[in-house]
Amino acid sequence: MQGSATGTDAPQALPLVIIGAGLAAWTVVRELRKLDAQRRIVMLSSDSADFYAKPTLSNALAQKRSADQLVTTPAAKMAETLQVQLLPHTRVHRLDTPARALSYDDAAGQARSLLYGDLVLATGADPIRLPMAGSAAAQVQSVNHLQDLAGFHQVLGAAPKTVLVIGAGLIGCEFANDLLIGGYGVHVVDPSPRPLALLLPAAAGEQLQEALQGQGVAWHLGTTVQSLDADTSSGRLRASLVDGSHLQVDAVLSAVGLRANTALAGAAGMACERGIVVDAHLQTSAAHVYALGDCAQYASAGARVLPYVMPIMNAAKALAATLAGQPTELVFPLMPVAVKTPALPIVVAAPHPALSGQWTQDAGVDAAAGGVWRFVDAAGQQRGFVLTGQQSSRRMELAKTTLL
Ligand SMILES: Cc1cc2nc3c(=O)[nH]c(=O)nc-3n(C[C@H](O)[C@H](O)[C@H](O)COP(=O)(O)OP(=O)(O)OC[C@H]3O[C@@H](n4cnc5c(N)ncnc54)[C@H](O)[C@@H]3O)c2cc1C
């Protein structure tokens, strides 16, 4: 499997190499195996490569599951079933695309290189960390992987505690709701005037704000955290907010967004913007190199990153066909996202941010039964929707009347 960058293998005999072992990587392999049982596949991943559904990170407390219990299939079983040569706990350091080679350190710390016929980058995204002052700034946690969750659960411990969540976007709200279910006190800080401000019309965001407040969330909106210090007298953490207020908490979770992991691709000279730029065939600016998942910026989505499960499922299917010798353009269908906030279930089919139009709320829906909002463009076409509460079961019906 290991070869020198100047090896003599003919390109067609070289393996398909995949960097990453998250949902994007494993789904491409699964789809490819339906079309091609023979191709040699090598997968390298800096983590354990165990298979789990990342969305379960933000409802693990509700499910009473530890990080280990979220693993649905161990890495070795995945590799055996899908006939993959797997190198877990292996970080790729460098790509040399003209030579079709990559370099990494093996388990013994020995520098190795590997030649590829085709390469798939599925390197995911990294949590954005805001700069923060204070003696306890390093104690801020973020949860984007299983190990992060294990560390966070360790900090939470068994005793009831109070957690400060920084960020009222999708992931911040989901964790806030999960922590409430787990019996924790929850503060949420965000500079926006309401939760999910970038995703929802104002009235829907206010419904979520009220629902979570009704279950115990203390909101601190229109402000942000300036510093975090260890309070030596109480043994707790003292968060100072820009609005001048102070909070005593036991743990701080940052959920202020993700940034596509473009490090390898960027250093190798590939075009990267908000993510690794890929065309409609998922091809990067380098020949024989493809990308998908949270690391990719899709031409098929109007040059957007789409860090959600459904885009990965669609992209993996199209890429597998291309890799199996049937060049296939990725065309995304409408992909509504379910927000896992049991206090107020929400389904969002977001319009493209460049579209101009207006949100309108359906009249005649009793507020206690949730709400329906439609995004209507200048030509009068419905281009997105939001469903809350009991109305969230109407996603199929609304999807039928929504134009992409
Ligand atoms: C808390 C949370 C809740 C979510 N909830 C939802 C939801 O409800 N619905 C939804 O649609 N989406 C949700 N998402 C988003 C969804 O889970 C992600 O879009 C998806 O899991 C991303 O998969 P990925 O394979 O692209 O990235 P990842 O799972 O991050 O995988 C990246 C892989 O790349 C490897 N890697 C990176 N760099 C290197 C390197 N140099 N060398 C070797 N390996 C490397 C990593 O080890 C990892 O295996 C949620 C995300 C989070 C964090």
The ligand as an SDF file (V2000), in Angstrom:
LIG
                    3D

 53 58  0  0  0  0  0  0  0  0999 V2000
  -23.2490   18.9550   16.8400 C   0  0  0  0  0  0  0  0  0  0  0  0
  -23.6320   18.7990   15.4090 C   0  0  0  0  0  0  0  0  0  0  0  0
  -24.9540   18.5300   15.0820 C   0  0  0  0  0  0  0  0  0  0  0  0
  -25.3450   18.4070   13.7490 C   0  0  0  0  0  0  0  0  0  0  0  0
  -26.6580   18.1460   13.4500 N   0  0  0  0  0  0  0  0  0  0  0  0
  -27.0300   18.0220   12.1670 C   0  0  0  0  0  0  0  0  0  0  0  0
  -28.3950   17.7440   11.8210 C   0  0  0  0  0  0  0  0  0  0  0  0
  -29.2620   17.6120   12.6900 O   0  0  0  0  0  0  0  0  0  0  0  0
  -28.7300   17.6090   10.4980 N   0  0  0  0  0  0  0  0  0  0  0  0
  -27.7790   17.7440    9.5130 C   0  0  0  0  0  0  0  0  0  0  0  0
  -28.1320   17.6190    8.3360 O   0  0  0  0  0  0  0  0  0  0  0  0
  -26.4860   18.0210    9.8050 N   0  0  0  0  0  0  0  0  0  0  0  0
  -26.0900   18.1530   11.0920 C   0  0  0  0  0  0  0  0  0  0  0  0
  -24.7690   18.4030   11.3930 N   0  0  0  0  0  0  0  0  0  0  0  0
  -23.7930   18.4860   10.2910 C   0  0  0  0  0  0  0  0  0  0  0  0
  -23.3370   17.0960    9.8260 C   0  0  0  0  0  0  0  0  0  0  0  0
  -23.1680   16.2430   10.9230 O   0  0  0  0  0  0  0  0  0  0  0  0
  -22.0400   17.2480    9.0270 C   0  0  0  0  0  0  0  0  0  0  0  0
  -22.3640   17.9790    7.8540 O   0  0  0  0  0  0  0  0  0  0  0  0
  -21.3510   15.9530    8.6200 C   0  0  0  0  0  0  0  0  0  0  0  0
  -21.3010   15.0150    9.6650 O   0  0  0  0  0  0  0  0  0  0  0  0
  -19.9370   16.2640    8.1110 C   0  0  0  0  0  0  0  0  0  0  0  0
  -19.2960   15.0890    7.6790 O   0  0  0  0  0  0  0  0  0  0  0  0
  -17.8600   15.1800    6.9630 P   0  0  0  0  0  0  0  0  0  0  0  0
  -17.5040   13.7640    6.6530 O   0  0  0  0  0  0  0  0  0  0  0  0
  -17.8720   16.1760    5.8640 O   0  0  0  0  0  0  0  0  0  0  0  0
  -16.8710   15.7620    8.0780 O   0  0  0  0  0  0  0  0  0  0  0  0
  -16.2960   15.1220    9.4290 P   0  0  0  0  0  0  0  0  0  0  0  0
  -17.2570   14.1950   10.0440 O   0  0  0  0  0  0  0  0  0  0  0  0
  -15.8090   16.2710   10.2450 O   0  0  0  0  0  0  0  0  0  0  0  0
  -15.0610   14.2590    8.9550 O   0  0  0  0  0  0  0  0  0  0  0  0
  -13.8240   14.8300    8.6160 C   0  0  0  0  0  0  0  0  0  0  0  0
  -12.7760   13.7400    8.6470 C   0  0  0  0  0  0  0  0  0  0  0  0
  -11.5530   14.2250    8.1070 O   0  0  0  0  0  0  0  0  0  0  0  0
  -10.4720   13.7570    8.8960 C   0  0  0  0  0  0  0  0  0  0  0  0
   -9.3280   14.6440    8.6110 N   0  0  0  0  0  0  0  0  0  0  0  0
   -9.3030   15.9940    8.5630 C   0  0  0  0  0  0  0  0  0  0  0  0
   -8.0680   16.4270    8.2100 N   0  0  0  0  0  0  0  0  0  0  0  0
   -7.3180   15.3250    8.0180 C   0  0  0  0  0  0  0  0  0  0  0  0
   -5.9540   15.1080    7.6340 C   0  0  0  0  0  0  0  0  0  0  0  0
   -5.1210   16.1130    7.3720 N   0  0  0  0  0  0  0  0  0  0  0  0
   -5.5160   13.8380    7.5430 N   0  0  0  0  0  0  0  0  0  0  0  0
   -6.3200   12.7820    7.7920 C   0  0  0  0  0  0  0  0  0  0  0  0
   -7.6150   12.9380    8.1560 N   0  0  0  0  0  0  0  0  0  0  0  0
   -8.1020   14.1900    8.2670 C   0  0  0  0  0  0  0  0  0  0  0  0
  -11.0560   13.7740   10.3070 C   0  0  0  0  0  0  0  0  0  0  0  0
  -10.3350   12.9480   11.1870 O   0  0  0  0  0  0  0  0  0  0  0  0
  -12.4590   13.2220   10.0410 C   0  0  0  0  0  0  0  0  0  0  0  0
  -12.4400   11.8060    9.9840 O   0  0  0  0  0  0  0  0  0  0  0  0
  -24.3700   18.5560   12.7220 C   0  0  0  0  0  0  0  0  0  0  0  0
  -23.0210   18.8310   13.0440 C   0  0  0  0  0  0  0  0  0  0  0  0
  -22.6600   18.9540   14.3760 C   0  0  0  0  0  0  0  0  0  0  0  0
  -21.2240   19.2610   14.7180 C   0  0  0  0  0  0  0  0  0  0  0  0
  1  2  1  0
  2  3  1  0
  2 52  2  0
  3  4  2  0
  4  5  1  0
  4 50  1  0
  5  6  2  0
  6  7  1  0
  6 13  1  0
  7  8  2  0
  7  9  1  0
  9 10  1  0
 10 11  2  0
 10 12  1  0
 12 13  2  0
 13 14  1  0
 14 15  1  0
 14 50  1  0
 15 16  1  0
 16 17  1  0
 16 18  1  0
 18 19  1  0
 18 20  1  0
 20 21  1  0
 20 22  1  0
 22 23  1  0
 23 24  1  0
 24 25  2  0
 24 26  1  0
 24 27  1  0
 27 28  1  0
 28 29  2  0
 28 30  1  0
 28 31  1  0
 31 32  1  0
 32 33  1  0
 33 34  1  0
 33 48  1  0
 34 35  1  0
 35 36  1  0
 35 46  1  0
 36 37  1  0
 36 45  1  0
 37 38  2  0
 38 39  1  0
 39 40  1  0
 39 45  2  0
 40 41  1  0
 40 42  2  0
 42 43  1  0
 43 44  2  0
 44 45  1  0
 46 47  1  0
 46 48  1  0
 48 49  1  0
 50 51  2  0
 51 52  1  0
 52 53  1  0
M  END
$$$$
